Amino acid sequence: MVQEGLSMAHTQIRYGVLGSFTARRDDCEIELGPAKQQAVLAALMLEMNRPVTVNAIIDGVWGEHPPGDARNGVQTYVSRLRRALAPCRKATEPALVWAETGYVLHGDPSLSDHVAFDRLLATAERCRRDSDLAAAATHTDAALALWRGEPFSGLAGPIIEAERRRLQERYLTALEHRAAIKLARGQHAEAVAELAPLVTSYPLQERFRTLLMLGLYHCGRQAEALLVFQDAQRHLADEIGIEPGRELRELHRRILRDEIEPPLGGVSTPTGRHESRYSTTDFTGREQEAARPAANVAAEGAPTLGEIGGGDKTEFQPEVLPSRNQLPGDIADFTGRTGEMDRLLADIPPQAARPTVLIEAIDGMAGVGKTTLAIHAAHQLSGRFPDAQLYIDLHGHAAESAPVEPMVALDRLLRAVGVPSESIPPDLDARAAMWRTRIAARSALLVLDNVADVDQVRPLLPGTASCLVLITSRRRLVDLEVSRTLSLDVFSCEDATALFTTIVHDERVAAEPEAVQETVRLCGYLPLAIRIAAGRLRARPVWPIDRLAERLRHPSRLEHLSAGSRSVAAALTASFQDLSIDQQRVFRLLGLHPGRDFDTYATAALADIGIDAAEQILEALVDVHLLEQVVSERYRFHSLVRDYAATLSEPSDLDGDAALTRLFDYYRYAAWAVGTKILPDRTFRVADLPRPTTPVPALVTHHECVTWLHSERLNLLAIAREATKARWSGYTRLFSEILWWPYVTGLRCSDDAITLHFDAVEVARSSGQHAEECRLLVNLGYTLWRMRHCQQALVVLNDAVGLAHGMRDHANAARAMHHSGLVYFRLARYRDALMGYHQALSLSRSSGNRYMEGYALQGLGQVHERMGHCEDAVDYLRQAVDIADETGDPYLRASALMRISDADMRVDRYDDALAHLEDARKTLTPMSPNTLFHNYFSIRIGNTYCQLKQYETAVENFRVALARAERSNDLILKCCAYLGIGDIHRRQGHYREALAHYERALHIAYASGSPYEEMLAYDAIATVSYCSAHFSVARKHWKTALTIAAGLGLPETRRIADHVASIDSTFLAATATQAAEAHSAEFRRAAALIRCDLSPSSRTAAMATMVDPKGP
């Protein structure tokens, strides 16, 4: 792995970005070649000391539509760049190298001008925050002095465009900060001189105009400052049809009134980039989680419920009634939620048909859009309830204020319908009764927003059928008698993208569709998060969308989902604070769980509580939408809620440390217990593994165990990876050992096993536990072989052999050599496979390891059978069967018997083959199903029945094998199944169907790099082509099969060579027939011999007759 750092051989190379792209050593400028070559170097330079894949370079330089030869182009450019950079190094190490996964440009990033630019601005910002304005000015000036022009001038490509936009954004930031610092230091005239051309160049950047107006005002040029505002007003109206933002308008008002104080210690400088406020309101029908004052939307002159309940001291006269419609303003461009709106609007019966008040409850997590949906639906329904449309925010989940008490809420509602304050009763029951009386005769719609619980809302409910009540709450109000409950989920990807597009609403959305989709995904499709993120982007018109996505990829993404009073974290905090102490503790501890979901047992382990208590708390968290229940008894966080929970607890504190230890103990023991039931005779045995102190599920049947292991698969991987940290490193090795065999052979989750073992090997290696490392490398090599990573498997197994020999560990050396034999056999390198198996046999016998001796003998038998040495093969395999009987190993016995059947089939002893397979079947019966042995047993029994012409039984077995191959992604098994089904079709004369299956087999064999199966497929295609009289096609494929077979030294070589000769003779016979017709009867007789007799000796004699009609 290439490490971030410096290479002393290249510290003299300086890259220039802020202008034309340059590279220099001392005073020597390096010739970088044409623009595309420079762009390749730029892509590497921006990731200096880190590997960049060829695909990443192509994407970064050419974008979505690279030329067909882009990969060759990258290699050519890199080669030229190596030569160009070579004179500039004083050491032997190349400046530009290939390392594992990509090209690496070595160098010192600090010598690049754009890095220096960023660092100077960061230093200036720190000085500014520390009120050291002189130092801030010095560093800002130094940063701006590096600017030579447009970054990467003359170069193009997505990666360059993105970096160019970022640097231009930083450049504007620096200019803005320098002007603000000058104003703060009293250098008003200098600031005005700088800002005036900036306003001309960037007319839509209101921050520059704000600073210019301040500078002019402090220079005594008040009239000119006001003209700047008028120009902004005119320009914004003409260009984009909007008014200046709030900040600029407020400054204009203060200048008009001469309310600006002279700077004492300086004006405050901006803390962020161009918080643009000149855009129009862009509601799209989504969550407004913060309490919104109803005064903003009520009819002019009429008090709203927000004013009434917000401490407004105005006394209303009884005869002055408020407006009937006190709903907050509707959302003009409401989008999405089509299904939910249909449910809310449909099936509301006429008043006469309603037996009682109609109550619709909307619940969902914080930020999901409950309030917006309710308000929009209320406006759509207002015509059906003409007497009154009322709204009240009950602040049930508001962090900044306590929930509104029912007494206070009733006071507001009664005054809203015209009851004077002195007439409102002092106790709750009387107020509720008066409210029901006053509203009873009205056809009214009431929106009760942000309800805390049932007790808060029940006194506010009308009692007659003339009313409709819409309730929103983060809690499921299961104790309330409602007509209908609507639980809101987050947006679909389509609705989320629509919301984002509506807010940003510029060409960036169309230019970066993939970045838009990633951004809304990183927002968890949560409307509040999307609104905040899109608003931040809209306020930064020079940002690419991918830059926002990059920030949201960071673990601290919640920090970027905050804007003013709106914040995802604040909304979640309000929900968290409503929990009981026990619920808060469990919620915090669940944030430590490294997996994607969890059940009651994992929760009990984390919190050290019982199953019943865990279930009650989990269900309570579901009720308040802090958890989701995906399936029965399994729970998960929304991604943003998970991030929030993770901020509340650290693994390093005592409670967190103990919780993770309990969780690891639980998963370790549960995985071991499940593994022993799935594959009892192959599961890693852990001596005296302690049972955890918390409950473990009682799984009895094989199906229950497999289901549990599938459900917990990703969690176990995450747990094992989390355990790589020093505190729990021993767990990683145990997890890899415990799960290896069930994952590889029981569940076919070899990718997971590879991940587990790579982690475990690193832990063992770093801790100096070489015996552990050796054993894990052997397991890893086997797993890589199973996943067809043969070359990588050989490297790993070679390392294992070296370690084993160094420690005189003959057992693991034998295992590693045996597994090498498996790899070589798959690669059809049969002589290497024999060598590996012979070494494994020798090591096993010298160490008395009968178990591995049996597998080495089986391997030797398998190779000899493949090479056509059937007697030797059977001899080795019978020895393996004897050892299997001695050691009681059913896997070895079944495998050896199946390979004896292969030898029987090769010499046409089909009944013997069937007998050996039946013996293997009996051995397999008590073993766990769906293993590798069962899969290939189906292939062998199918081939045998095919030869015995029992086609229905044969095809049934082939289809079983094909289904298992699909589930396990075993390409060799799939290839063999297609070949077998094709053979049955061919034998039954269905040549077209046979050819289709053979071609599928060929494609799979070629794709999987399996030369033996590829040869079989070519041979099969040639055979069916010959049968259907396509002789030229048959000849072509037999010749290809012959080349492969001869190269591998296979016994099929002779048979296929005869087929090719036969085809060639047929062509010769046709030529001979034509000659015979023109010459003599001798020629006709010879041609007939060639056509009819395909034996080599007769064909030779006939051809001799063709040459000399008189014969030999």
N, C-alpha and C positions, 0 to 999 in steps of 0.2 A: 504494500500500500504506500502510495506516495504521501509523504507527510508535509504538512504546511511548514514552511520554513525557508531558509535562505541557502543558496548554493554559493560558496565563496568564489567559485570559478566565474560567476556571472554578475557579481555585484556592480561591475563597472558599466553595465548597459542601462541607459536611461531611456524610458519611453515617454514620448510626448503625445498627448491626446487633445489638449485644449487648443485646437486649431487643426492644422494638417497633422496626420499621423507620422511620427518620426521615431527613430531609434538611434541612439548615439552612444559611443564609448569615448570618454574624454572629449576631444574636439572632433572626433571622426564620426561623420554621419554615415549610417549604414544604408545601402541601397535596398529597398524593400520590394521592388518589383511592381507588377501591375496591381490595379485596384483590388481585384478578387483575392490575390495573394496577400495583400495587406489586410484585407478583411479576415482572412483565415488567421493571420498573426494576431489581429485585434481580438478575435474570439478567444484565442489561447491566452493572450495577455490579460484579458479581463478575469480569467480563472487561474492566474499565475500560481504555479506550484501545486496545482490540482489537476487530476486527469480529466480530459474532455474527450468524450467518445466521438467517433467519426459522425455518427448520426446527429449528435448535438452540434457539431461544427456545420454540417450541411444545413440543419434547421436554422442555425444562427446566421449563416451567410446567405443562403438562397431562399429560405422561407418555405412556404407550403408547396411550391412548384419547382423543385430543383431539376436541373437537366439530368438526363439519363446517366451521364458519365460523371456525376458529382463526386462519387466516392473516389474514382480515379483522379479526379481533379484535386481533391483534398490531398491525396498521397503525393501528387506531383508538386503541389505548392509547398507541402511540408518538406519535401526533399530539397527544394530550392531554398527554402528559408533556413534549413540546417546549414547549407553551404554559405548563405549570406551572413549568418550569425557566427560561423566558425572562426573567421579571422579576429573576432572580438573576444576571444576567450584565451586565457593564459593557462588553463588547466586542461586535462584530457577529457573531462566529463562534457558530453554534448549539452548545448543549451536547450535543445528541443529533442525529447526522447519519447519513446513508447513505453508505457508502464501499465501492465495488467489490462486495464479497461479503456485506455485512451492515450492521447498525446499529452505530454506535460511540458510546459515552458517554464524552465527554472529561472529564477531571478529574485530581485529584492523589490517587492511592491512599493516600498516607500520612495523609490527613485522615480516612480511615474508621477507626472505632474497632476493627474486627476486625483491620485491618492493624497498627495500633498495638499491639494486644494481642499479636499474634504476634511483633512485633519486640521488645517488652519481655521476653517470655519467652525469646527467643533470646539477648538480652543477659544475662539472668539466668543462663542455662545456661552461657554463656562465663565469667561471673564465678564460677560454682560450680566449673567445671573448673579455674579458676585459683586456687581456694581462697579467693577473696574473698567470704566468706559474707555479710558485711554488705551489700555491693553487690548480691549475688544476692537477698537478702531485700528490699532497697529496690525493685528492678525487678520482682520477683514481686508485691509488694504493689501496685505501681503498675498492673500488668497486671490484677490481680483487681479493683482499684477501678473499672475500666472496665465491669465486668459489671453489667448492669441487670436481667437476667432471661434467660429462654429466648431464644436468638437468633432473629430474624425472627418474633417472637411473633405468632401469628394468621395467618401466611402458610403456604401449602402449595405443593407442587410438587417434583419429583425433585431439581432443582438446589438448591433451598432446603433440602430434607431432608438432602441430602448435606453441604452446608456446615454445617448445624446440628449434624449428628453430629460433624463434624470439630471444630467449635468446642467442643462439649461435651466431647469427648475431651481437647482442649487444656486446658479448664477443670479437669478432674480431674487432669491432669498438674500444673497449677500448684498446686492444693491439696495434692497429694502432696508436691511439691518444697518448698512453704513449710513444711509440717509437718516434713519431713526436715531442712531448714535450721535450724529452731528447735531440734530435738533436737541437731543438730551444734553449735549455739552454746550448749547448756546450758539452753535455755529449755523445760525439760521440762513444767512445769505448763501453760504457754501452748499447747504442742503437744497435750497431752492434752485441753485444753478445746476445741481445734479438731477433733481427730480423733474424739472420742466421738460427736458428731452425724453425722459423715461415715460412720462404721461403721453407724449406724442407717439412714442414707439409702442407702448402697451396701453391703448386707450381703455380697455376693459378691465384693467387691474385697478380696482377701486382703492386698494391700499396705497398705491403711489399718489393718487389724487388726495387721499386723506392727509398724507404726510405733507404734500405740497401746500394744501390749504393751511395746515398748521404753521408751516414755515413762513408763508406769506403773511399770515396774521401776526406772527411774532416779529416780522420785519416791519410791521406797521402798514402793511398793504392789504387792509381788510377788504377793500372793494375788489382787488384782484383775486383774493381768496374766494369771494362769492362768485366771481366769474368762472372760476374753475368748476364750481358746483353746477352752474348753469350749463357749462360746456358738457359736463358729465351727463346731466339730465337730457340734453339734446342728443348727444351721441348714443346713449343707451336706448333712447326712444327710437331713434332712426335705425339703429343696427339690429336690435333684438326686441324692441317693443316693450321695454320694462322701465321701471323707475329705479333710481339709485337705491342702494341697500340702506339698512337701518343705521349703520355706523356713520355713513356719509351724510345722511339726512340729519342725524342728531348733531353732528359737528356743524352743519350748515345752520341749524337752529341756534346753536350756542354762539356762533360767530355773529349772527344777526342781532342777538340780544346782548352781545359783548359779555358773555358769561364765562369765558375761558380764563382761567387763572394763569398768571405768568409762571413759567416753568421754575420750580424750586427743586433743584436736584435733577431736573430733566424730565421729559415726557417718557412714558413707558414705551418700550419698543415691542414690536410684535413677537409673539412666542411661536407662531406657526406660519405656514406658507399661505398667504393670500386667502384668508377665510372669506371667500366671495359671498356676498349677501345680496346680490342684485338679481337673483333668479326669482321667478314667481313661485307662489305656493303650488305644490305639486302632490296634493293628496292623491293616493291611488287606491283608497279603500282598504287601508291597513291599520295596524295597531297604533293607537295613541295612548301609550301606557301611562304617561304622566297625566296628572289631573289637569283637565283643560278648563279654564274659566268660561262659564257659559256666557259671560258678558260679551265675549267676542262675537257671538253669533246671534244674540237675541235682537228682537226688534228695537230700533232706536227709541230711547226714552223709557223703555219698560225694564223694570228690575228683573233679573234672571234668578234662577235657583242658586246659581253659583254666588251671585252677589248677596242674596238673602242669607245663605248659609255661610258666607265667608267673612262674617264680621261686619257687614255693611250696617251702619247705624241709622239709615233712613227709615223713618216710620211711615207706613203706608196707611192712608185713610181707608176705612172700610168700603167706601163707595167706589174707590179707584181699583178696578180689577186689572191684574197683569195680563199680558198676552197669553192666549191659550196655547200657542206653540212655543215651548221653551226648549225644544230639542237643539243641541249643538248643530252647527251647519252641516249639511250633507256633503258627501265626498263627490266632487264633480266628476272625477274620472275613475270612479270605483271599478276595479277589474278583479277577475278571479272570483273564487268562492261561489261559482255558479250553482253547484249542487246544494251547498248550504243555504244559499238564498232561496232556491226553489223549495227547500224543505220548510223554511221559515214563512214563506209567503203562501204556500199552498195549503189547502185543506183547513182554512179558517172558516168555520161554519157561520152562517148568519146568527145574529144575536138571539133570535127566537129559538134557534136550535141548540144553543149552548146551555148546558145545565148549570154552569157556574163560571167563575172567572177563569179566563184562559191564561195559563202561565207557561212561557217558553224560557227554559234555562240554557244558557250557553256557557260551557266551561272549557278550560284549556290552560296551557302553561303560560307563563309570563311572556308577553311580546308576540303572541300568536295571532292577535287581531280580533279579540272578542268585542272590545268597545266599538271599533270601527264597523264591524259587521252589524252589531246591534243598532247603531245609529243609522246606518244606511238602510237597514230593514225597516226601522221605525219611520223614516221618511217615505219609504215605499208604501207603508201601511197607513200613513196618517189620514188619507182620504176616507178610510173605513171607520175612523174614530174621530169624528169632526169636532167633538166638544172640547177636548183637551189632549195635548201631547206634552207630557211632562218628563223631565230628566233630572236625576239626582245621582251624584257620585258619592258613594258611601265609604270610599277610601279604605276598603277592607284590606288592601295589600299595598298601602302606600308607606314607604320608608320614612317619609318626612312628616307624616301626621298619623294620629291615632284614628282607628275606625270611627265613623260617625255613629253615635249612640241612637237607638230607635227613638228616644224622646226628642233629640235634636232633629232627626230626620222628619219626624211627624210635624214638628213645629214648622219646618221649611215647606213641607207639602201643604199644610193647612193654609199658610199664608199665600202660597202660590195659587190656591183656588179662591182667594179673597177673604179668608177669615182674618179679622184684625187680631193683632198680637194679644190684646187684653182679653179677648174672648177665648183664647186657647186654654184648655184645662191644664192643671199642673201635674197630673199623674198620667202614667203610660196608658193604662186601660181606657181612661176617658178620652185621651187624645186619639187612640186607635179607633174607638167607637165613633168619634166625631168625624174622623177621616173617612171611614166607611160610609157614614151617612152622607157627607157632602159629595162623595164621588159616585154614590150609588145610582143617581139618576142620569149620570153623564156617560156618554159613549167615549171613553177615555183610553189613551194609550200611555203606559207608564214604563219608563226605562229606569231600572235600578241597577246602576253600574258598579262594578268592583265590590261585590258583596263578600263579606268576610265569612259568614256562616248562616245557618238557618235561623238562629235566635235573633240575629240582627235584622233579617228581612221579614220574618213572619208577621210582626205587628203592622207592617206597611202594606200588606196585601189587601186590595179591595175584596169585597165579598159578593159582588154581583156579576152576572154574565155579560154586562155591558162593557166590561173592561178587558183589555189585553195587557199583560205584564211581560216585559222582556228583562231577564235577569242575566247579568254576566258575573262570573266568579272564577277564580283559579281553583276553587275547591269543588268537587262533585257534591252537590247538595242532595245526597241520597235520602235524607230524612224529610225533604220537602215534597209535598204532593204537587207535582208539576204535570202539565199536559204533555210536554215533550222535552227531552233533553238532547242538546246538540253538543258533542265534544269535538272541539276544533283540533285538527292536526296541523302541522306545519304545511307550508305551500308545497305543491308539486314543483318540479323543476321548471315547467312551462310558466306557471303563475309567478314563481320567484324571478324568472328572467324577465317577465313582463313588467313586474314592479321595478326592478333595477333599471330596465330600459326607459321606463317612464320618468324616473327621477333624473338619470344622467342625461338622456335625451340629446346625444351628440354623435358625431361620426365615430367616436371610439368604440361604441357598442357594436356597430357593424364591422369595424375593422378587427375587433378582437373577440369573436363569438366564443372561442374556447375559454378565454380568460374570464368572460362574463359567467359562463357556466361554472367554472371553478370557484369564482368569487361567491356566487350564491350558495354553492355547496359548502364552502368554508364558513358561510354564515348559517349553516345548518338549515337552510330554507326557512329560517325564522323571519317573519315580516319585520319585526323591530330591528333585528340585526341588519337585514338587507337595506332598510331605510337609512340607518345610520351610515353604513358603509358607502352606499350610493351617494348620500349627501356629502360625505367627505370627498368623494371623487369629483362630484360636480363642482365643489368649491376649489378644486385644483385642476383647472382645464388642461394643464400641460402634462399631467400625470398619465402614463399609460395604465390601462386597467390591470395589466399584469403586475404592476408595482404594488397596487392595492392587494392583489391576491398574494403576493410574496409576503407582505406584512401579516396577512391573515393566516399564512401557513405556520407562523411562529407559535410556539406553545403559549405565549402571552397574548394571543389574539384578542382576548376580552378587553385589553387596554385600548385596542384600536376600534372597538365597537362602543364608543362613547362619544357623545356630542352634546355639550352643554348639560342640561338637566336630564337628558335621555341617555340611558346606559343599560346595556343588557345585564351587566353585573349588579347594578343597583336594583333592577327589577327582580332578579333572582334573590338578592339579599332580603328583599321584603318578604318573599315566600319563605325563605329559610328562617327568618325571625319569628314567623308564625308557628313554627314547629315546637313540640315539647323538647325538653332537655335530652331525653333518651332518643327521640327521633333525630335531633340535631347531631348527636354523637354518631349514630349509625350512618347518617348521610355523609358526615365528614369522613368516616372510615371507608365507606364505599368508594370515595374518591381515590383511595389508595389502590383499589383493585386494578391490576394492570390489564385485565381482559376486556372483552367487549360487552359481556353480559354476565349475569350471576343468578344463582338460585338461593333458596332459603338456607341451604347447608353452608355455602360459601359466606353468606351474610352472618350466619351464626358463628362461624369460625372467626371472621374479622372482629365481630363485636363481643365474642365470648358470652353469647346468650343462647337460650334454648330455641328450638325450631319454632315453637308456637309464637314466642316473642318476636322472633325474626320475621315471621310471616305477617304478624299484625303491623309491625313497623313498615315493612315493605308495602303492604296494602295502603297504609296511611299515606306514604309518600306518593303512591300512584294516585290516590284521591286528590292530592293537591298538585298533581301534574309535575312533580319533581322527578318522577320515574315513569317509564313506560313498561307495560306488560306485553311482551311480544307474543309469547305463547303461555300456556298454563304453567305456572310456577317458575317462569324465567322472566327476568327483569333487566332493563338497561336504562342508561342515561341518554337523553338527547346530547349530542356532541358538545354543545355549549354549556349545558348543565354539568357535564362531566368535567369540563375545564374549570368551571366555577367550584365544584366540589373539591377538585385537586388543590385549589388555592387555600382551602380551609384547613388542611392537615398535611403534615410533613412526615415522611417515613422516619426521619431522624428523631422525632420526639418519642417519649417513652411509650405513650399509648399507640402511636403509629408503628413503632418498632415491634412491639409485642403483637399487634394485630397482624402484621405481615408474617411474622413467624408462625402464628396459629394458622394463617391461610396457607402457607407453604406446607406445613405439617399435614393439613387436611388434604390438599390436592395430592401430595406425595403418597399418602397412605391409600386414598381412594383410587388413584391411578394404578397402584400396585395390586389392590384387591380386585379391581376390574380386570386387569391384565391376566391375573391367575385364572380367572373364569373363562376368558376368551380363548387363551392358549395356555392351558395349565402346564403343559410339558415343555414350553419354550420361554416362559416369562422369567425375567431376571429375578433371582431369589435374593431378597434383602434379609440378612440375618437379624432376627429380633427387631424388626422395624416396629417402633412404638406406635400404638394406636393413639390418634390425637385425642385431646381432652374434649373436643367438641363433636357433635353427632356426625356420623357418616351414613350415607344412604344404604339401605339394605337391598342390594341388587342380587337377584337369584338367577334368573334365566339368562341365557346367552344373548337374547334379543335386548333385554334390559341393559346389559353391560355394553353392548355395541352402541345402543342408543345414547347412553351416558357418555361414552367416549367420543362419539360424533358431536354431541352437544357441547362438550367441554374442550374440544380439540384446540380451538384457537386460544382459549383461556390457558390451557396447559402450556402451549408455546409461549404465551406472554409471561406466564408465571416463571417458566424456566429461564427466559431471557432476563426478567427482572432479577432472578436469583444470581445472575452473573456478577452482581455487585458483591464486593468482598465479604460483606456480612453473611451472605447466604450462599457462597460459592459452592459448597458441598451439595446443595440441593440440585444445582444444574447437572452435575455428573449423575446423580441418582435419577433424575427425571429422564435423562437421555438413555440410561440403561433400562429403566423400568418400561419406558414406552417404545423402545426400539423395535422389538419383535412384533408386538401387537400392531404398531403403526405400519411397519413395513409389509408384513404378511397378512395380518388380520384385517386391517382397514385400507391397505394400499395408500397410506398417506406418507409416501416416502419423502416428499418435499419437506414435510414437517420434521421427519426424522433427520434429514440432512441439516436443517436449520438447528435443531437441538444439538446435533453432534458437533457441528462447527463451533457453536458457543461453548460446549463442554470441553472440546479439545483446547480451545484458547484458555479456558480456566485452568485446566490441568497443566498445560504448558507453562503458563505464567506462574503457577504455584510450585513448579518443579516436581510434580507427581508424574514421573515418566511412565510408571507401570499403568496408571490410569490413562495417560495419553495414548499409550500403545494400544490398549484394548479398545479405546474409543475410535482410534484411527482404523482399526480393523473393521469395526461395525460401520464406520462411515464409508469405507471403501466398498463394502458389500451393498450398502444403500445406494451409493452412486452407481454401482453396476445395475441395480434394479431399476434405476431411473434412466439408464442408457447413457450415462455420462462416463463412457468407458475410459477415455484418456485421463480424465481427472481421477477416476478410480485407481488407475495404475500408478499415478503419482502418489496418491495417498497411501496405497498399499505398499509401495516401495519404501516410503517413510516409516511405515509400521514395521516392515521387515528389518530395516536398519536399527530401529529402536530395540526390537525384540532380540536381535542378535547381540546388540551391545549389552543387554541385561541377561543374556543367556535364557531368555524366556522362550523355550521351545514350543510351548502350547500356542502362544499368540503368533509366533513365526509360522507355525504350521497352518493356522487359520488364515494368515495373510497370504501364504503361498497358494492355499486352496482357492481363496477368493480370486487371486490373480489368474488361476486356471479358468475360473468361471468367466472372467473378463475376456481372456484370450479366446475362449471357445465362442463367445458371442461375436468377437471380431473375426472369427473363422481363421485365426492364427493357430492351427491345431498343433503344430510342433511346439510352439511356446506353451500352449495349454498343457501338453504332455509333460513338459519340463516342470511347470508349476506344480502339477499334481504329483509327479514323482518326488519332488523336494518335500512337498507336504507329507507324503507317505513316509519318506525316510525320517523326517523330524518326528512324526507321530510315533513311529515304531521305536525310535531311540529313546523317547520320553515315556513310552508305555501308554500313550493316549489312544485307547481303542476307539473312542468316539470319533476323533478326527481321522484316524486310520480308515474307518469305514467310509467316510465321505471322500477321502482321497481315492480309495479304490473305486468308488462309484464314478468319480470324475474321470478316472482312467478308462473305465468301461465305456462311458459316454463318448469320449473322443475316439476310441478304437472302433466303436460302432459307426460313428459318422464317417470314418476313413475306410469303412468296409471290412475291417478285421474282426469279423463277427465271433470267431472262436475265442480270440484273446478278450474281446469285450465281455462275452458271457462268463469267462473265467474270473475276470476282475469283479464283475457284478455279483456273481454267486458268493464270492468271498465277502462282499459288502453285505449281502443278505444274512450270512452267518454271523457277522459282527452285530448287525442290527438285532438279530434274535438274542444274542448274548447280552447286549447292553439294554435291550428293551426299547429301542428307538423306532417308533412307528413311521416317522418321516423318512428315515434312511431306508427302511425296509420297502415301503411303498414306492419310493423313488427308484430304487435299484430294480424292483420287479417291473416297473413301467419301462425302464431302459432295456431290460432283457426282452420285453415284448417288441421293442424297436428292432433288436437283432433278429427276432423271429420273423418280423414283417419283411426285413431286407432279403431273407432267403425263402420267402413265400410259405412259411409255416404259420398260416393264419390261425389254425385251431390252437396251436401252442401259444401264440400271442394272446388269444382270447383267454386262455386258461391263466396265464400270468397276470393279465389285467384283472381278472376276477379275484385272484389272490390279493392283488393290490387294493381292489375295492373293499374287500373285507378288512384289510389293514386300515384303510382310510375311514371306515364307517364311524368309529368312536372319536375320530379327530374333529377339530373345529372345522366347520364348512367354510367355503369361499377362500381357501388358501391357494397358493400357487400349485400345489399338488393336485387339488381337485380340478383346477382350471385345465391343466394339460392332460389330466386323465380323460377329460371329455374329448379332447382332440384325438388321443390315441384310440379310445374305444370306438370313436366315430370312423377313423381310418380303417380299423379292423372290420367293422360291420360293412363298410363300403366294399372292401375286398371280398367279403362273403356274400355280397349282393343283397344284404338286408338294408335297403336304402332308407326306409322310413326310420328305423332305429338310428341309423348313422346320422341322418340330417337332424334328428332331434338332439343328438349330442353336440353336433356342430353349432346348432342355434343356442344351446345352453352356454357353450364356450364363447360364442360371439357376444351374448348378453353380458357375461362376466367381463369380457374384454372391454366392452363399452363402459362398464361401471368403474373398472380399475385403470383404464387407459393403457392397457397392455397391448402394444402394437404388434409384437410377435404373435401373441395369442390370436389377435384379430386377423392377422395375415394367414395363419394356419387354418382358421375357421373358414375364411373365404376360399382358400384352396380346396378344403374338403368339400364344401358345398358345390364348388365348381366341378369337382370330380364326379359328384353324383349326377349333376345335370349332363355332363359329357357322356357318362355311361348310359344315360337314358335317352341320348340323342338330342338333347336340348342345347345345341351348340351356342346359340346366341346368349342364353342365360349363363352358360358356363364361361364364355368369354368375358362377360361383364364381371363375374366374380373373380376371375383370374386377373383381370386388369386392376381391380381394386386391390387385390393382394400385392400385385407388382408395385403399385403406387406406395402402399404402406411399407413394403420391404425396402424400397429405395429411400423413402423419407427417413426410415429408422436406421439406415446404415447397416442392414443385415444381409450380407452377400449370399449366404446359403439360401435363405428364403427367396432372395431375388432370383437366384438360379432356378429354384423350383418353379417360380412364377413364369419365367421365360420359357422353361420346358413345357409347362402346362399350356401356355398360350400357343406355342408351336404345335403341340399335339392336337388341340381342338381346331387349329387352323388347317392342319393336314387332313383331319377328319372331314372338314367342310370343303375340301378341295382347293384351299387357298395355299398352294404349294410355295409360292414365292415368299409369302408372309411366314409360313412355317419355317422355311429355310433360314430366313433372317433371324428369327427368334431362337432357333436351335443353335445357330452359330454364336449368338450372344451368350446363351446358356453354356455352350461348350467352352468359350473363353473363360467364363467365371469358374466353371468346374475344374478345368485344367489348371487354372491359377491356384486353386485351393487344394489341388491334389485329391479330389473327390472320386469315389468309385463310379459315380454317374457319368464320368467323362467318357468311358468306352461306349456306353449305350447311346449317349447323345451323338458321339462321333459317327456311329453307325447310321443314325437317322440322317445326319447331314450327308453322308456318302450315298444313302438311298435316294435322297432328294436330288443330289447331283447326277446320279445314274438315270433318274427319270428324265431329267433334262437332256441327257446324252441319248437316251432312248428315242426321244422325239426327233432329234437330229438324225439318228441312225435310220429311223423309219423313212424319213424323206430320201435319204441316200439309197435305201434298199429299193424303193419304188423306181429309182432311176437306173439301178444296176442289176443286181441279181437276186435270186432266191436265197443265196447264202446270207446276204445282208438282211433279208427279211427274217430268216431263221435266227440270226444273231440278235437282231432287235427284239424279237419276241422273247428270247432267253433273258435279255436284260430287263424287259418289262415284268416278266413273270417271276424270275428267280432273284431274290434280293440277297442271297447268301454271298459273302465276299468272294469265295473260291469260284463259284459259277459265274459271277459277274466278271471276274478277271478273265476267265476262259472265253466268255462271249465277246468281251472287248478285243481279245486277241484275234478272234475270228473276224471282227470288223476290220482289223488291220490287214490280216492275211486270210482271205476267204477259204483257203485250203486247210487252215487249222495248223496247230503245232505239229 
